[in-house]
Amino acid sequence: MTSATLETLPEDRGRLFFLDVSGGRMVSVNAEGGDPVVLFTGNRRIPDGIVVDLDNRQIYWTEMGVPSRNDGSIVRSDLDGSDRRVIVREGGTFTPKQLAFDHKSRKLYWCDREGMRVMRANVDGSSLETLVQTGEGDTDRKDARRHCVGIAVDHERGHLYWTQKGAPDAGQGRIFRAGLELPRGETPDRRSDIEVLYEGLPEPIDLDLDLENRVLYWTDRGDPPAGNSVNRAPLDAPKGKRPAPQVLLTHLGEAIGLALDVPNDRMFFTDLAGNVYRANLDGSAVRPVLSVQGNLTGIAYASF
């Protein structure tokens, strides 16, 4: 892949930023897959979740480390990949997965898979907190139903959404919602405000929100017809009246990353088979943006 630099590209273009585990790369391309910029290579700490802060021209990403060790971290760089800094030290989080950025509170939120928790911190890594704790210790850690993976934040309504994927293709996957703040007098492992929105899913992974139209989107790594897919469901349907999730498209190669571009009615998603795809928000007009890119995890979209 030939690299340009972000400084040589027009500033009015939307850009995709995605992570490749096999090459330890972060790459940025335009929405058509052109104008590639390789921001770094050789990262062997399993980069997974990524967000972009355009206001400050910075990128944040999670590094899983060795999943059997408590050595995950979160890193920040400038938009061109320079000035890399660890903001949540190794071991400050166990195995961080998808990352969300609340622009209004300027906080980072992420799911910690083997840590069995949902966490947040300020963008400089300070005020590290656990918001949800689903288990403790090695015995609980072996139970994939406790593994938190995907995350999304609705600042205006004060909600946090996350996935617990369960064992592969076991139909144990669930999507939860809770408040952004712990209820008074409660603890992360005993919260009265946690709500199960969907359960019995194949293996839900990453989340994103269309807050304008109040729709929840997610990827799922389970087998077809319902798995290895992109799905959506209404955010606000009351309990007992929620429709079944709508499967928008299937037969991805281990679906992982997801990023919405709501103003332009499109979404982008990745799979471990090395593909970046785009489609309309209703799942139509799906096509590859890039192929054979390694093993892809997180993806972010930024409109310059």
Secondary structure, 3 states (H helix, E strand, C coil): CCCCCHHHCCCCCEEEEEEECCCCEEEEEECCCCCCEEEECCCCCCEEEEEEECCCCEEEEEECCCCCCCCEEEEEEECCCCCCEEEEEEEEECCEEEEEEECCCCEEEEEECCCCEEEEEECCCCCCEEEEECCCHHHHHCCHHHCEEEEEEECCCCEEEEEECCCCCCCCEEEEEEECCCCCCCECCECCCCEEEEEEECCEEEEEEECCCCEEEEEECCCCCCCCEEEEEECCCCCCCCCCCEEEECCCCCEEEEEEEHHHCEEEEEECCCCEEEEECCCCCCEEEECCCCCEEEEEEEEC
